[in-house]
Amino acid sequence: MSPVKLYYFPRSGPCRGALLAAKQVGVAFDIQMVDLLKKEQFDPEFIKINPQHTVPTLVDGEFTLWDGHAIAMYLVNKYAKDDSLYPRDPKRRAVVDHRLLFDIGVLYARIRDICFPVLFRDETEVTADKIKSLEEALGWVELFLRDNLWVAGSNLTIADTAFLASITSIAAVGYKLNKFTRILDWLGRCEKEVKGWEENRYGAALFGEAVASRLKPGQFM
């Protein structure tokens, strides 16, 4: 059987979220690096695999899938020994699904809104409106953690791996999380319990350096 391939760029939060999910499941990947800054996602051979030319992209035999959240769901559904990471119970799964959609549409989207123009449009400042929007999203994460140790309930799920990749990305850029005490406590639990913590931190640091080096000083004071 061919190994599962993951087309991957370590600075990418969605890539790291997918890899974190894979590590919790116990799936070993054949990592294929795609450097977005060098525009390798537009190479004809990669476009044959993923016409949308995005990473992460998974190839499992003859099956191909992209989007980090969809990849995480697939890996649990196919390879996990139990359903703790992505519960089968409809109500518990709905909460995890909500958090994943929140990451796609709100949390990571607002982080991307800050960082993408810096990386690809030569912007050097972050507006107060963007910071306010980010803080609104982080405030909702605080609410998710008000009565729970993890973002979707009492145990670690693929929602946590998605949030971890996103939140460590913006922290690495230089945003201070000091006012979000539940998030800080949750990050401490992640460091102890999430497999692949160090690898994620390394990728987040690369991302943070790439963004911060293009920003004027004092953007997140």
N, CA, C and O of each residue as an XYZ file, in Angstrom:
884
protein
N       0.844     -1.208      0.000
C       0.000      0.000      0.000
C       0.872      1.249      0.000
O       1.806      1.349      0.795
N       0.583      2.187     -0.869
C       1.349      3.428     -0.938
C       1.105      4.269      0.310
O      -0.006      4.286      0.840
N       2.151      4.975      0.786
C       1.948      5.839      1.949
C       1.023      7.000      1.612
O       0.916      7.418      0.459
N       0.365      7.506      2.634
C      -0.477      8.690      2.459
C       0.442      9.890      2.243
O       1.351     10.128      3.038
N       0.210     10.640      1.177
C       1.031     11.816      0.879
C       0.309     13.076      1.356
O      -0.911     13.194      1.241
N       1.086     14.006      1.890
C       0.555     15.305      2.267
C       1.427     16.378      1.630
O       2.612     16.505      1.939
N       0.821     17.141      0.742
C       1.501     18.286      0.144
C       1.365     19.436      1.121
O       0.254     19.802      1.506
N       2.493     20.012      1.527
C       2.568     20.712      2.813
C       3.541     21.877      2.735
O       4.559     21.808      2.045
N       3.215     22.951      3.454
C       4.110     24.091      3.623
C       4.075     24.449      5.103
O       3.016     24.834      5.597
N       5.183     24.341      5.832
C       5.127     24.456      7.297
C       4.665     25.809      7.809
O       4.169     25.899      8.932
N       4.812     26.868      7.014
C       4.345     28.179      7.475
C       2.823     28.288      7.423
O       2.246     29.189      8.032
N       2.182     27.398      6.716
C       0.730     27.466      6.535
C      -0.008     26.895      7.741
O       0.206     25.743      8.118
N      -0.886     27.712      8.351
C      -1.699     27.229      9.454
C      -2.575     26.048      9.081
O      -2.588     25.059      9.813
N      -3.313     26.104      7.971
C      -4.132     24.957      7.581
C      -3.316     23.681      7.375
O      -3.782     22.590      7.703
N      -2.100     23.810      6.834
C      -1.244     22.625      6.695
C      -0.884     22.060      8.058
O      -0.957     20.851      8.278
N      -0.501     22.927      8.955
C      -0.117     22.455     10.288
C      -1.306     21.871     11.033
O      -1.151     20.915     11.793
N      -2.492     22.435     10.824
C      -3.679     21.866     11.442
C      -3.951     20.457     10.957
O      -4.301     19.580     11.747
N      -3.789     20.234      9.653
C      -3.989     18.892      9.101
C      -2.956     17.921      9.641
O      -3.286     16.787      9.988
N      -1.696     18.365      9.713
C      -0.645     17.487     10.211
C      -0.838     17.180     11.690
O      -0.602     16.053     12.124
N      -1.265     18.169     12.465
C      -1.556     17.927     13.878
C      -2.655     16.882     14.039
O      -2.551     15.992     14.884
N      -3.708     16.988     13.229
C      -4.776     15.987     13.288
C      -4.226     14.606     12.959
O      -4.558     13.622     13.621
N      -3.384     14.538     11.936
C      -2.802     13.247     11.544
C      -1.984     12.646     12.672
O      -2.023     11.435     12.891
N      -1.246     13.478     13.386
C      -0.422     12.973     14.484
C      -1.266     12.458     15.638
O      -0.880     11.496     16.302
N      -2.419     13.086     15.888
C      -3.288     12.569     16.949
C      -3.872     11.221     16.542
O      -4.036     10.333     17.379
N      -4.187     11.070     15.259
C      -4.739      9.818     14.747
C      -3.671      8.729     14.702
O      -3.959      7.554     14.930
N      -2.430      9.134     14.405
C      -1.354      8.170     14.274
C      -1.037      7.793     12.842
O      -0.450      6.742     12.586
N      -1.424      8.652     11.901
C      -1.160      8.404     10.487
C       0.212      8.968     10.119
O       0.502     10.132     10.396
N       1.040      8.156      9.506
C       2.342      8.614      9.025
C       2.200      9.108      7.592
O       1.616      8.433      6.745
N       2.737     10.284      7.335
C       2.641     10.892      6.011
C       3.973     10.860      5.292
O       5.034     10.920      5.913
N       3.904     10.766      3.990
C       5.018     11.086      3.111
C       4.842     12.566      2.769
O       3.989     12.922      1.957
N       5.653     13.429      3.394
C       5.490     14.865      3.240
C       6.115     15.330      1.928
O       7.278     15.048      1.641
N       5.327     16.040      1.147
C       5.780     16.643     -0.100
C       5.718     18.164      0.068
O       4.632     18.738      0.134
N       6.870     18.806      0.138
C       6.911     20.237      0.387
C       6.480     21.031     -0.854
O       6.889     20.733     -1.976
N       5.649     22.040     -0.622
C       5.225     22.969     -1.675
C       5.453     24.374     -1.119
O       4.740     24.805     -0.213
N       6.426     25.076     -1.648
C       6.788     26.396     -1.136
C       5.885     27.456     -1.776
O       6.034     27.790     -2.952
N       4.962     27.969     -0.992
C       4.018     28.956     -1.520
C       4.706     30.266     -1.877
O       4.300     30.949     -2.817
N       5.745     30.618     -1.128
C       6.426     31.875     -1.402
C       7.179     31.826     -2.728
O       7.433     32.860     -3.347
N       7.531     30.623     -3.153
C       8.168     30.449     -4.464
C       7.137     30.107     -5.548
O       7.490     29.841     -6.696
N       5.859     30.121     -5.158
C       4.740     29.842     -6.070
C       4.792     28.430     -6.665
O       4.363     28.204     -7.796
N       5.325     27.488     -5.884
C       5.390     26.112     -6.367
C       4.008     25.480     -6.489
O       3.848     24.449     -7.142
N       2.999     26.105     -5.853
C       1.636     25.587     -5.976
C       1.092     25.728     -7.391
O       0.079     25.120     -7.738
N       1.765     26.531     -8.206
C       1.332     26.709     -9.595
C       2.089     25.819    -10.573
O       1.872     25.899    -11.782
N       2.969     24.979    -10.060
C       3.662     24.050    -10.953
C       2.640     23.148    -11.647
O       1.708     22.668    -11.001
N       2.795     22.914    -12.930
C       1.813     22.101    -13.659
C       1.576     20.731    -13.046
O       0.445     20.244    -13.045
N       2.622     20.103    -12.526
C       2.455     18.772    -11.944
C       1.582     18.823    -10.701
O       0.799     17.906    -10.453
N       1.712     19.891     -9.915
C       0.860     20.007     -8.726
C      -0.575     20.344     -9.111
O      -1.511     19.842     -8.490
N      -0.759     21.172    -10.108
C      -2.113     21.527    -10.540
C      -2.854     20.302    -11.070
O      -4.079     20.233    -10.976
N      -2.123     19.338    -11.626
C      -2.764     18.087    -12.039
C      -3.348     17.352    -10.830
O      -4.376     16.684    -10.938
N      -2.693     17.480     -9.698
C      -3.166     16.824     -8.475
C      -4.295     17.621     -7.847
O      -5.308     17.055     -7.436
N      -4.122     18.931     -7.775
C      -5.108     19.805     -7.151
C      -5.297     21.037     -8.040
O      -4.505     21.976     -7.966
N      -6.335     21.042     -8.875
C      -6.556     22.180     -9.780
C      -6.776     23.496     -9.042
O      -6.582     24.566     -9.619
N      -7.176     23.431     -7.782
C      -7.358     24.656     -6.991
C      -6.020     25.171     -6.466
O      -5.950     26.262     -5.900
N      -4.968     24.393     -6.651
C      -3.574     24.706     -6.287
C      -3.442     25.260     -4.864
O      -2.845     26.313     -4.643
N      -4.012     24.526     -3.913
C      -3.916     24.915     -2.510
C      -3.244     23.809     -1.704
O      -3.237     22.642     -2.095
N      -2.684     24.211     -0.572
C      -2.181     23.241      0.407
C      -2.883     23.519      1.730
O      -3.261     24.653      2.025
N      -3.052     22.455      2.524
C      -2.594     21.086      2.321
C      -3.442     20.341      1.286
O      -4.619     20.637      1.082
N      -2.806     19.381      0.653
C      -3.490     18.437     -0.231
C      -3.068     17.035      0.161
O      -1.882     16.758      0.342
N      -4.040     16.159      0.290
C      -3.793     14.772      0.678
C      -4.014     13.867     -0.524
O      -4.956     14.051     -1.294
N      -3.133     12.890     -0.671
C      -3.322     11.834     -1.666
C      -3.209     10.501     -0.944
O      -2.149     10.150     -0.425
N      -4.308      9.765     -0.916
C      -4.363      8.465     -0.248
C      -4.746      7.436     -1.305
O      -5.926      7.222     -1.582
N      -3.717      6.794     -1.899
C      -3.994      5.899     -3.014
C      -4.506      6.686     -4.202
O      -3.825      7.579     -4.705
N      -5.709      6.354     -4.651
C      -6.308      7.068     -5.785
C      -7.224      8.204     -5.339
O      -7.852      8.866     -6.166
N      -7.295      8.422     -4.042
C      -8.179      9.454     -3.493
C      -7.379     10.713     -3.194
O      -6.318     10.652     -2.573
N      -7.896     11.857     -3.641
C      -7.255     13.148     -3.411
C      -8.243     14.086     -2.724
O      -9.427     14.118     -3.057
N      -7.728     14.850     -1.755
C      -8.582     15.762     -0.988
C      -7.755     16.958     -0.586
O      -6.579     16.825     -0.247
N      -8.379     18.149     -0.623
C      -7.716     19.319     -0.083
C      -8.644     20.053      0.852
O      -9.838     19.763      0.916
N      -8.091     21.005      1.578
C      -8.640     21.734      2.721
C      -8.272     20.985      4.004
O      -8.613     19.817      4.189
N      -7.565     21.697      4.880
C      -7.060     21.075      6.099
C      -8.130     20.501      6.989
O      -7.926     19.453      7.602
N      -9.273     21.166      7.075
C     -10.339     20.692      7.939
C     -10.966     19.413      7.380
O     -11.227     18.462      8.116
N     -11.201     19.407      6.068
C     -11.741     18.198      5.436
C     -10.769     17.033      5.573
O     -11.185     15.895      5.787
N      -9.473     17.317      5.450
C      -8.464     16.272      5.612
C      -8.501     15.698      7.020
O      -8.434     14.481      7.197
N      -8.607     16.570      8.027
C      -8.672     16.096      9.406
C      -9.881     15.189      9.619
O      -9.763     14.137     10.249
N     -11.034     15.586      9.103
C     -12.242     14.755      9.227
C     -12.036     13.395      8.579
O     -12.375     12.360      9.154
N     -11.477     13.410      7.373
C     -11.256     12.169      6.635
C     -10.321     11.237      7.394
O     -10.589     10.040      7.501
N      -9.234     11.772      7.918
C      -8.259     10.935      8.607
C      -8.862     10.249      9.827
O      -8.613      9.070     10.074
N      -9.660     11.003     10.589
C     -10.304     10.387     11.752
C     -11.299      9.331     11.307
O     -11.321      8.223     11.843
N     -12.122      9.674     10.327
C     -13.148      8.734      9.875
C     -12.541      7.441      9.337
O     -13.113      6.366      9.519
N     -11.395      7.537      8.681
C     -10.811      6.342      8.067
C      -9.839      5.606      8.979
O      -9.819      4.375      9.002
N      -9.028      6.354      9.734
C      -7.889      5.716     10.384
C      -7.931      5.701     11.915
O      -7.195      4.924     12.523
N      -8.753      6.520     12.556
C      -8.724      6.588     14.023
C      -9.255      5.303     14.655
O     -10.146      4.650     14.112
N      -8.692      4.953     15.811
C      -9.103      3.744     16.517
C     -10.435      3.929     17.225
O     -11.131      2.952     17.501
N     -10.798      5.177     17.524
C     -12.088      5.462     18.154
C     -12.557      6.824     17.655
O     -11.918      7.430     16.795
N     -13.670      7.298     18.194
C     -14.238      8.544     17.688
C     -13.996      9.728     18.616
O     -14.680     10.745     18.502
N     -13.038      9.617     19.531
C     -12.845     10.691     20.505
C     -12.440     12.003     19.834
O     -12.831     13.074     20.297
N     -11.668     11.936     18.759
C     -11.230     13.153     18.081
C     -12.330     13.795     17.246
O     -12.295     14.995     16.976
N     -13.298     12.994     16.844
C     -14.400     13.491     16.004
C     -15.616     12.608     16.290
O     -15.851     11.627     15.584
N     -16.386     12.953     17.322
C     -17.428     12.048     17.842
C     -18.498     11.703     16.806
O     -18.840     12.506     15.938
N     -19.007     10.485     16.933
C     -20.102     10.063     16.064
C     -21.457     10.537     16.590
O     -22.403     10.693     15.819
N     -21.549     10.763     17.890
C     -22.795     11.263     18.464
C     -23.175     12.571     17.769
O     -22.350     13.482     17.699
N     -24.406     12.687     17.253
C     -24.766     13.859     16.439
C     -24.566     15.200     17.134
O     -24.093     16.149     16.510
N     -24.917     15.295     18.409
C     -24.799     16.573     19.099
C     -23.337     16.927     19.361
O     -22.930     18.073     19.173
N     -22.560     15.957     19.789
C     -21.142     16.226     20.055
C     -20.403     16.532     18.758
O     -19.548     17.416     18.719
N     -20.734     15.801     17.701
C     -20.098     16.085     16.408
C     -20.501     17.465     15.919
O     -19.682     18.177     15.338
N     -21.741     17.853     16.143
C     -22.190     19.170     15.693
C     -21.377     20.284     16.342
O     -21.088     21.295     15.703
N     -21.008     20.105     17.603
C     -20.189     21.108     18.280
C     -18.806     21.178     17.630
O     -18.290     22.268     17.381
N     -18.204     20.012     17.354
C     -16.902     20.001     16.683
C     -17.024     20.637     15.302
O     -16.174     21.437     14.912
N     -18.072     20.287     14.561
C     -18.280     20.883     13.240
C     -18.414     22.402     13.337
O     -17.867     23.135     12.514
N     -19.139     22.860     14.340
C     -19.291     24.303     14.518
C     -17.935     24.973     14.708
O     -17.650     26.002     14.095
N     -17.102     24.383     15.560
C     -15.789     24.977     15.817
C     -14.915     24.966     14.565
O     -14.192     25.927     14.302
N     -14.979     23.881     13.793
C     -14.203     23.824     12.557
C     -14.663     24.902     11.578
O     -13.840     25.567     10.949
N     -15.977     25.070     11.450
C     -16.506     26.106     10.569
C     -16.173     27.501     11.100
O     -15.931     28.428     10.328
N     -16.164     27.635     12.425
C     -15.765     28.911     13.038
C     -14.314     29.229     12.688
O     -13.980     30.375     12.388
N     -13.454     28.215     12.729
C     -12.059     28.444     12.374
C     -11.942     28.880     10.918
O     -11.232     29.835     10.607
N     -12.643     28.176     10.027
C     -12.577     28.517      8.600
C     -13.099     29.928      8.341
O     -12.453     30.732      7.668
N     -14.280     30.210      8.887
C     -14.982     31.423      8.498
C     -14.734     32.640      9.360
O     -15.010     33.763      8.939
N     -14.212     32.434     10.570
C     -14.047     33.560     11.500
C     -12.599     33.664     11.989
O     -11.893     34.612     11.645
N     -12.162     32.695     12.785
C     -10.867     32.825     13.453
C      -9.710     32.890     12.458
O      -8.996     33.892     12.407
N      -9.519     31.840     11.672
C      -8.409     31.851     10.721
C      -8.633     32.910      9.650
O      -7.680     33.521      9.166
N      -9.891     33.127      9.281
C     -10.173     34.144      8.260
C      -9.698     35.522      8.709
O      -9.191     36.296      7.896
N      -9.856     35.838      9.993
C      -9.440     37.152     10.482
C      -7.924     37.229     10.653
O      -7.328     38.293     10.485
N      -7.314     36.112     10.983
C      -5.850     36.070     11.017
C      -5.297     36.255      9.610
O      -4.344     37.004      9.396
N      -5.901     35.570      8.666
C      -5.468     35.693      7.270
C      -5.661     37.123      6.771
O      -4.846     37.624      5.997
N      -6.726     37.776      7.205
C      -7.001     39.143      6.784
C      -5.901     40.095      7.240
O      -5.638     41.108      6.592
N      -5.263     39.764      8.357
C      -4.134     40.557      8.838
C      -2.859     40.210      8.079
O      -2.114     41.099      7.667
N      -2.613     38.927      7.895
C      -1.295     38.470      7.444
C      -1.137     38.392      5.927
O      -0.055     38.668      5.408
N      -2.185     38.024      5.216
C      -2.067     37.848      3.766
C      -1.627     39.134      3.063
O      -0.737     39.073      2.214
N      -2.211     40.297      3.377
C      -1.765     41.513      2.687
C      -0.311     41.869      2.995
O       0.361     42.497      2.176
N       0.171     41.475      4.161
C       1.569     41.745      4.507
C       2.497     40.868      3.670
O       3.512     41.334      3.152
N       2.136     39.604      3.547
C       2.986     38.662      2.825
C       2.946     38.850      1.317
O       3.954     38.677      0.633
N       1.766     39.208      0.800
C       1.599     39.161     -0.654
C       1.222     40.493     -1.295
O       1.177     40.589     -2.521
N       0.951     41.522     -0.495
C       0.576     42.819     -1.065
C       1.444     43.958     -0.542
O       1.145     45.131     -0.769
N       2.503     43.611      0.147
C       3.496     44.588      0.620
C       2.933     45.601      1.612
O       3.474     46.699      1.743
N       1.862     45.250      2.309
C       1.371     46.133      3.366
C       2.286     46.005      4.584
O       2.824     44.931      4.854
N       2.454     47.088      5.300
C       3.379     47.100      6.438
C       2.712     47.489      7.752
O       3.380     47.556      8.784
N       1.417     47.743      7.731
C       0.698     48.131      8.934
C      -0.576     47.309      9.070
O      -1.166     46.875      8.081
N      -0.982     47.106     10.308
C      -2.237     46.416     10.619
C      -3.192     47.436     11.200
O      -2.869     48.093     12.189
N      -4.357     47.578     10.603
C      -5.295     48.602     11.047
C      -5.944     48.210     12.374
O      -6.014     47.036     12.737
N      -6.410     49.227     13.076
C      -7.089     48.997     14.354
C      -8.343     48.156     14.156
O      -8.683     47.349     15.022
N      -9.034     48.328     13.042
C     -10.242     47.546     12.781
C      -9.929     46.056     12.665
O     -10.697     45.219     13.140
N      -8.811     45.727     12.039
C      -8.442     44.318     11.905
C      -8.078     43.711     13.256
O      -8.422     42.564     13.542
N      -7.386     44.482     14.079
C      -7.042     43.983     15.408
C      -8.301     43.808     16.247
O      -8.433     42.820     16.970
N      -9.216     44.749     16.158
C     -10.479     44.636     16.888
C     -11.258     43.403     16.434
O     -11.837     42.696     17.259
N     -11.274     43.145     15.143
C     -11.975     41.984     14.602
C     -11.332     40.686     15.095
O     -12.038     39.745     15.458
N      -9.997     40.631     15.110
C      -9.295     39.467     15.648
C      -9.648     39.257     17.118
O      -9.916     38.133     17.542
N      -9.646     40.325     17.882
C      -9.921     40.201     19.312
C     -11.357     39.764     19.575
O     -11.628     39.071     20.556
N     -12.266     40.164     18.713
C     -13.635     39.673     18.830
C     -13.663     38.157     18.661
O     -14.319     37.459     19.434
N     -12.961     37.649     17.661
C     -12.910     36.201     17.427
C     -12.278     35.477     18.606
O     -12.788     34.447     19.048
N     -11.174     36.005     19.118
C     -10.521     35.378     20.267
C     -11.414     35.419     21.502
O     -11.374     34.512     22.333
N     -12.215     36.468     21.618
C     -13.163     36.533     22.727
C     -14.193     35.415     22.664
O     -14.594     34.877     23.695
N     -14.616     35.069     21.469
C     -15.542     33.943     21.335
C     -14.856     32.628     21.682
O     -15.483     31.741     22.262
N     -13.571     32.489     21.334
C     -12.845     31.284     21.754
C     -12.811     31.198     23.276
O     -12.963     30.116     23.844
N     -12.615     32.325     23.926
C     -12.672     32.348     25.396
C     -14.016     31.812     25.895
O     -14.065     31.082     26.885
N     -15.098     32.169     25.216
C     -16.414     31.663     25.613
C     -16.507     30.154     25.419
O     -17.088     29.456     26.250
N     -15.941     29.650     24.333
C     -15.962     28.197     24.107
C     -15.268     27.459     25.245
O     -15.625     26.330     25.581
N     -14.260     28.122     25.839
C     -13.464     27.496     26.888
C     -13.979     27.806     28.294
O     -13.370     27.394     29.281
N     -15.080     28.520     28.389
C     -15.572     28.936     29.709
C     -15.929     27.750     30.587
O     -15.607     27.736     31.775
N     -16.591     26.759     30.014
C     -17.032     25.607     30.793
C     -16.353     24.313     30.356
O     -16.766     23.227     30.763
N     -15.318     24.423     29.532
C     -14.673     23.234     28.978
C     -13.160     23.393     28.979
O     -12.640     24.506     28.896
N     -12.465     22.272     29.075
C     -11.008     22.291     28.984
C     -10.538     22.416     27.536
O      -9.440     22.907     27.275
N     -11.374     21.971     26.598
C     -11.025     21.970     25.185
C     -12.079     22.744     24.412
O     -13.171     22.981     24.930
N     -11.777     23.139     23.189
C     -12.636     24.106     22.510
C     -13.986     23.536     22.095
O     -14.913     24.293     21.807
N     -14.108     22.203     22.061
C     -15.391     21.606     21.677
C     -15.912     20.639     22.743
O     -16.747     19.784     22.447
N     -15.436     20.766     23.957
C     -15.955     19.895     25.011
C     -14.890     19.482     26.007
O     -13.934     20.217     26.256
N     -15.065     18.303     26.571
C     -14.224     17.855     27.680
C     -12.972     17.115     27.235
O     -12.125     16.786     28.066
N     -12.840     16.849     25.946
C     -11.641     16.155     25.479
C     -11.111     16.780     24.185
O     -11.818     17.504     23.484
N      -9.868     16.482     23.899
C      -9.202     16.959     22.692
C      -9.907     16.426     21.442
O     -10.233     15.242     21.357
N     -10.136     17.320     20.473
C     -10.724     16.930     19.191
C      -9.963     17.618     18.062
O      -9.034     18.391     18.295
N     -10.376     17.321     16.845
C      -9.744     17.979     15.696
C     -10.074     19.469     15.637
O      -9.435     20.211     14.891
N     -11.052     19.912     16.405
C     -11.273     21.354     16.521
C     -10.092     22.012     17.227
O      -9.680     23.113     16.860
N      -9.552     21.344     18.231
C      -8.394     21.893     18.939
C      -7.175     21.967     18.044
O      -6.433     22.948     18.094
N      -6.953     20.946     17.222
C      -5.781     20.990     16.347
C      -5.899     22.118     15.324
O      -4.900     22.746     14.974
N      -7.114     22.375     14.846
C      -7.314     23.489     13.916
C      -7.076     24.827     14.608
O      -6.362     25.680     14.082
N      -7.671     25.011     15.783
C      -7.502     26.264     16.525
C      -6.040     26.468     16.913
O      -5.534     27.589     16.874
N      -5.365     25.383     17.286
C      -3.975     25.503     17.714
C      -3.106     26.039     16.584
O      -2.278     26.923     16.801
N      -3.288     25.514     15.395
C      -2.507     25.999     14.254
C      -2.788     27.477     13.989
O      -1.870     28.237     13.680
N      -4.042     27.882     14.106
C      -4.399     29.273     13.836
C      -3.860     30.214     14.909
O      -3.224     31.219     14.595
N      -4.112     29.892     16.161
C      -3.766     30.811     17.248
C      -2.260     30.924     17.420
O      -1.759     32.015     17.691
N      -1.522     29.824     17.272
C      -0.068     29.936     17.371
C       0.504     30.748     16.216
O       1.569     31.349     16.354
N      -0.178     30.773     15.098
C       0.286     31.578     13.966
C       0.268     33.062     14.302
O       1.265     33.754     14.095
N      -0.848     33.559     14.817
C      -0.930     34.992     15.093
C      -0.096     35.358     16.305
O       0.419     36.473     16.380
N       0.050     34.446     17.255
C       0.931     34.714     18.396
C       2.373     34.854     17.925
O       3.112     35.700     18.428
N       2.776     34.027     16.957
C       4.145     34.088     16.442
C       4.422     35.372     15.684
O       5.569     35.810     15.598
N       3.382     35.977     15.136
C       3.550     37.258     14.443
C       3.878     38.372     15.436
O       4.519     39.361     15.081
N       3.433     38.204     16.683
C       3.711     39.200     17.707
C       2.502     39.657     18.487
O       2.625     40.483     19.391
N       1.306     39.121     18.148
C       0.119     39.497     18.903
C       0.170     38.870     20.291
O       0.431     37.674     20.421
N      -0.077     39.667     21.329
C      -0.024     39.210     22.713
C      -1.395     38.704     23.154
O      -2.407     39.387     22.993
N      -1.407     37.511     23.706
C      -2.658     36.875     24.135
C      -2.940     37.079     25.620
O      -3.796     36.392     26.178
N      -2.243     38.002     26.268
C      -2.286     38.109     27.720
C      -3.685     38.275     28.296
O      -3.972     37.757     29.375
N      -4.556     38.987     27.596
C      -5.892     39.236     28.130
C      -6.820     38.026     27.986
O      -7.910     38.005     28.558
N      -6.391     37.030     27.229
C      -7.227     35.855     26.978
C      -6.712     34.683     27.828
O      -6.027     33.785     27.337
N      -7.059     34.725     29.089
C      -6.441     33.798     30.054
C      -6.871     32.350     29.819
O      -6.081     31.432     30.041
N      -8.102     32.132     29.378
C      -8.532     30.755     29.117
C      -7.777     30.182     27.917
O      -7.415     29.006     27.907
N      -7.547     31.015     26.917
C      -6.771     30.553     25.766
C      -5.348     30.199     26.200
O      -4.801     29.187     25.762
N      -4.753     31.018     27.047
C      -3.407     30.724     27.523
C      -3.371     29.412     28.304
O      -2.441     28.620     28.151
N      -4.385     29.183     29.143
C      -4.452     27.909     29.877
C      -4.605     26.743     28.906
O      -3.973     25.700     29.076
N      -5.440     26.921     27.897
C      -5.660     25.885     26.884
C      -4.372     25.604     26.112
O      -4.060     24.447     25.828
N      -3.629     26.647     25.773
C      -2.350     26.450     25.092
C      -1.392     25.632     25.953
O      -0.640     24.805     25.438
N      -1.421     25.864     27.264
C      -0.601     25.075     28.159
C      -0.986     23.603     28.142
O      -0.119     22.730     28.193
N      -2.293     23.325     28.071
C      -2.732     21.930     27.965
C      -2.305     21.331     26.628
O      -1.873     20.180     26.557
N      -2.432     22.132     25.570
C      -2.024     21.638     24.253
C      -0.551     21.271     24.244
O      -0.173     20.238     23.692
N       0.279     22.101     24.846
C       1.715     21.824     24.857
C       2.018     20.487     25.513
O       2.934     19.776     25.099
N       1.244     20.147     26.538
C       1.467     18.891     27.257
C       0.861     17.685     26.555
O       1.401     16.583     26.643
N      -0.255     17.881     25.859
C      -1.038     16.735     25.405
C      -1.143     16.552     23.896
O      -1.462     15.457     23.434
N      -0.884     17.591     23.125
C      -1.055     17.484     21.673
C       0.232     16.982     21.032
O       1.281     17.615     21.148
N       0.143     15.853     20.364
C       1.301     15.328     19.634
C       1.611     16.249     18.455
O       0.712     16.700     17.745
N       2.892     16.512     18.266
C       3.290     17.404     17.187
C       3.374     18.862     17.590
O       3.504     19.736     16.733
N       3.301     19.139     18.903
C       3.358     20.521     19.386
C       4.606     21.243     18.876
O       4.519     22.357     18.361
N       5.769     20.601     19.024
C       7.016     21.259     18.652
C       7.084     21.529     17.150
O       7.546     22.589     16.728
N       6.628     20.579     16.353
C       6.638     20.770     14.905
C       5.732     21.933     14.510
O       6.076     22.730     13.636
N       4.580     22.024     15.157
C       3.679     23.144     14.887
C       4.319     24.459     15.306
O       4.238     25.453     14.584
N       4.950     24.466     16.462
C       5.576     25.701     16.937
C       6.672     26.164     15.977
O       6.823     27.358     15.719
N       7.427     25.208     15.458
C       8.478     25.544     14.491
C       7.873     26.195     13.247
O       8.355     27.237     12.801
N       6.823     25.595     12.681
C       6.188     26.160     11.500
C       5.566     27.510     11.779
O       5.645     28.416     10.949
N       4.941     27.656     12.951
C       4.345     28.946     13.324
C       5.419     30.014     13.446
O       5.207     31.162     13.052
N       6.570     29.640     13.990
C       7.661     30.606     14.128
C       8.158     31.071     12.759
O       8.458     32.251     12.579
N       8.247     30.157     11.799
C       8.634     30.548     10.439
C       7.621     31.523      9.844
O       7.985     32.520      9.221
N       6.342     31.210     10.050
C       5.279     32.087      9.559
C       5.369     33.453     10.231
O       5.310     34.488      9.568
N       5.513     33.441     11.557
C       5.574     34.693     12.300
C       6.727     35.560     11.868
O       6.579     36.775     11.735
N       7.877     34.948     11.648
C       9.053     35.694     11.198
C       8.817     36.317      9.831
O       9.189     37.466      9.591
N       8.191     35.547      8.928
C       7.944     36.053      7.585
C       7.033     37.274      7.610
O       7.255     38.231      6.869
N       5.997     37.243      8.470
C       5.066     38.378      8.546
C       5.696     39.537      9.317
O       5.688     40.674      8.846
N       6.238     39.253     10.496
C       6.753     40.308     11.361
C       7.889     41.087     10.705
O       8.031     42.289     10.931
N       8.693     40.410      9.897
C       9.824     41.081      9.250
C       9.370     42.128      8.236
O      10.152     42.996      7.850
N       8.122     42.053      7.806
C       7.587     42.997      6.819
C       6.758     44.103      7.465
O       6.353     45.054      6.798
N       6.512     43.973      8.757
C       5.665     44.943      9.451
C       6.500     46.076     10.074
O       7.639     45.869     10.494
N       5.910     47.262     10.121
C       6.518     48.320     10.904
C       6.473     47.938     12.378
O       5.535     47.262     12.802
N       7.450     48.347     13.163
C       7.465     47.975     14.590
C       6.238     48.501     15.331
O       5.660     49.525     14.966
N       5.859     47.775     16.376
C       4.802     48.236     17.276
C       3.386     48.027     16.786
O       2.479     48.721     17.247
N       3.160     47.106     15.879
C       1.835     46.928     15.325
C       0.858     46.326     16.330
O      -0.346     46.559     16.218
N       1.331     45.573     17.292
C       0.431     44.896     18.235
C       0.662     45.364     19.667
O       0.462     44.599     20.610
N       1.079     46.613     19.833
C       1.322     47.149     21.181
C      -0.004     47.363     21.902
O      -0.017     47.808     23.050
